[in-house]
Amino acid sequence: SETASGSDRAADTPETIAKLQEITQRYGGTPSGAHAYLRLGPLYFYRGDTAAALAAYEQARQRLPRNQQISIAIATLNTGYAQEASGACDEAIASFESVRQSPVVWLHGEAYLGIGRCHEHHGAPAKAIAIYDQALADAHVTEPVRQLIDERLAQLQPAPPAAQGAHPEPQ
């Protein structure tokens, strides 16, 4: 994905950003310009500039051709991450929900995770548990995401009490 690969951080140089900005200025209305915005978003995000990341993702989403559903879904997912990071969880949930409804099924698990984290952040563990349970019932959610969801559920759900009389005290 375009989101958190080490190559994004390795390419986070002023020269890379300047070249991508030049592409957006010269070719902003073309698919190449849209993809340059999509590449700029994570670079800004990793620098801690969520406002610039959000602006880049929005430009990408507006400019990407409708038939590029994967790129649009990635831009929308990354928008959700940036919104979540900036504390705008209501907006992030809407972005994640859009990804969850998209035909790009391999991103659905990431969207469920984002929605669940936002519910956790809002102090709504029951809503988070419900969305995580929904994710586990979705056949498109990948095994690595299922493991992350299991970990989050383990933190949210108290361990069941030990059965009474299961281990009697020695007399």
C-alpha positions as CSV (number, residue, x, y, z in Angstrom):
1,S,0.0,0.0,0.0
2,E,1.0,3.6,-0.3
3,T,0.5,4.1,3.4
4,A,3.4,3.0,5.6
5,S,6.2,1.5,3.5
6,G,9.8,2.1,4.4
7,S,10.4,3.3,0.9
8,D,8.2,6.3,1.5
9,R,10.2,7.4,4.4
10,A,13.5,6.7,2.6
11,A,12.3,8.9,-0.3
12,D,11.4,11.7,2.1
13,T,14.0,14.2,1.0
14,P,13.5,17.8,0.1
15,E,14.6,17.0,-3.5
16,T,11.9,14.3,-3.8
17,I,9.2,16.6,-2.4
18,A,10.3,19.4,-4.7
19,K,10.2,17.2,-7.8
20,L,6.7,15.9,-6.9
21,Q,5.5,19.5,-6.2
22,E,6.9,20.5,-9.6
23,I,4.9,17.6,-11.3
24,T,1.7,18.7,-9.5
25,Q,2.3,22.3,-10.7
26,R,3.0,21.4,-14.3
27,Y,0.8,18.4,-14.7
28,G,-1.8,18.7,-11.9
29,G,-4.8,18.0,-14.1
30,T,-3.3,14.8,-15.5
31,P,-3.2,11.3,-14.0
32,S,0.5,11.8,-13.5
33,G,-0.2,15.0,-11.5
34,A,-2.9,13.1,-9.5
35,H,-0.4,10.4,-8.7
36,A,2.2,12.9,-7.6
37,Y,-0.3,14.3,-5.1
38,L,-0.9,10.7,-3.9
39,R,2.9,10.3,-3.4
40,L,3.2,13.6,-1.6
41,G,0.6,12.8,1.0
42,P,2.6,10.2,2.9
43,L,5.8,12.3,2.7
44,Y,4.0,15.2,4.3
45,F,2.3,12.8,6.8
46,Y,5.6,11.3,8.0
47,R,7.0,14.8,8.5
48,G,4.1,15.5,10.8
49,D,2.4,17.9,8.5
50,T,-1.1,16.4,8.5
51,A,-2.7,19.5,7.0
52,A,-0.5,19.3,3.9
53,A,-1.0,15.5,3.7
54,L,-4.8,16.0,3.8
55,A,-4.6,18.6,1.1
56,A,-2.5,16.4,-1.1
57,Y,-4.8,13.4,-0.6
58,E,-7.8,15.6,-1.4
59,Q,-6.2,16.9,-4.6
60,A,-5.4,13.3,-5.6
61,R,-9.0,12.1,-4.9
62,Q,-10.4,15.0,-7.0
63,R,-8.0,14.5,-9.9
64,L,-7.8,10.7,-10.2
65,P,-9.8,9.2,-13.0
66,R,-12.9,7.4,-11.7
67,N,-11.6,4.1,-13.2
68,Q,-8.6,4.2,-10.9
69,Q,-10.5,2.7,-8.0
70,I,-7.4,1.3,-6.2
71,S,-5.7,4.7,-6.2
72,I,-8.8,6.4,-5.1
73,A,-9.3,3.9,-2.3
74,I,-5.7,4.3,-1.2
75,A,-6.1,8.1,-1.2
76,T,-9.3,7.8,0.8
77,L,-7.7,5.4,3.3
78,N,-4.7,7.7,3.8
79,T,-7.1,10.6,4.2
80,G,-8.7,8.6,7.1
81,Y,-5.3,8.0,8.7
82,A,-4.4,11.7,8.5
83,Q,-7.8,12.7,9.9
84,E,-7.5,10.2,12.7
85,A,-4.0,11.4,13.5
86,S,-5.2,15.0,13.7
87,G,-8.0,14.0,16.1
88,A,-10.8,14.4,13.5
89,C,-12.2,10.9,14.2
90,D,-15.8,11.7,12.9
91,E,-14.3,12.6,9.5
92,A,-11.9,9.7,9.6
93,I,-14.8,7.3,10.3
94,A,-16.5,8.6,7.2
95,S,-13.3,8.1,5.1
96,F,-12.8,4.6,6.4
97,E,-16.4,3.8,5.8
98,S,-16.0,4.9,2.2
99,V,-13.1,2.5,1.8
100,R,-15.0,-0.2,3.5
101,Q,-17.8,0.2,0.9
102,S,-15.4,0.3,-2.0
103,P,-14.8,-2.5,-4.4
104,V,-11.1,-2.6,-3.3
105,V,-11.8,-5.5,-0.9
106,W,-8.2,-6.0,0.2
107,L,-8.3,-2.6,2.0
108,H,-11.5,-3.3,3.9
109,G,-9.6,-4.7,6.9
110,E,-7.6,-1.5,7.3
111,A,-10.8,0.5,7.1
112,Y,-12.4,-1.6,9.8
113,L,-9.3,-1.1,12.0
114,G,-9.5,2.6,11.5
115,I,-13.2,2.8,12.4
116,G,-12.5,0.7,15.5
117,R,-9.6,2.8,16.6
118,C,-11.7,5.9,16.3
119,H,-14.5,4.4,18.4
120,E,-11.8,3.5,21.0
121,H,-10.5,7.1,20.9
122,H,-14.1,8.4,21.4
123,G,-14.4,6.1,24.5
124,A,-16.9,3.8,22.8
125,P,-15.4,0.3,23.4
126,A,-18.7,-1.4,22.6
127,K,-18.9,0.2,19.2
128,A,-15.2,-0.7,18.6
129,I,-15.9,-4.3,19.6
130,A,-18.9,-4.5,17.3
131,I,-16.9,-3.2,14.3
132,Y,-14.0,-5.5,15.0
133,D,-16.5,-8.5,15.3
134,Q,-17.9,-7.4,11.9
135,A,-14.4,-7.3,10.5
136,L,-13.7,-10.8,11.7
137,A,-16.9,-12.0,9.9
138,D,-15.8,-10.4,6.6
139,A,-14.1,-13.0,4.4
140,H,-12.0,-10.2,2.7
141,V,-10.1,-9.2,5.8
142,T,-6.6,-10.5,5.6
143,E,-4.9,-12.7,8.2
144,P,-2.4,-10.0,9.4
145,V,-5.3,-7.6,9.9
146,R,-7.3,-10.3,11.8
147,Q,-4.3,-10.7,14.1
148,L,-4.3,-6.9,14.8
149,I,-8.0,-7.0,15.5
150,D,-7.6,-10.0,17.8
151,E,-5.0,-8.0,19.7
152,R,-7.2,-5.0,20.0
153,L,-10.2,-7.1,21.1
154,A,-8.0,-8.7,23.8
155,Q,-7.3,-5.3,25.2
156,L,-10.9,-4.2,25.1
157,Q,-12.6,-7.3,26.4
158,P,-12.0,-8.4,30.0
159,A,-10.8,-12.0,30.4
160,P,-13.6,-14.3,31.4
161,P,-13.7,-15.1,35.2
162,A,-12.2,-18.4,36.2
163,A,-14.9,-21.0,36.6
164,Q,-15.9,-21.5,40.2
165,G,-14.7,-24.8,41.6
166,A,-12.6,-25.6,38.5
167,H,-9.5,-25.7,40.6
168,P,-10.4,-26.7,44.2
169,E,-8.1,-25.5,47.0
170,P,-6.1,-28.4,48.5
171,Q,-7.5,-29.4,51.9
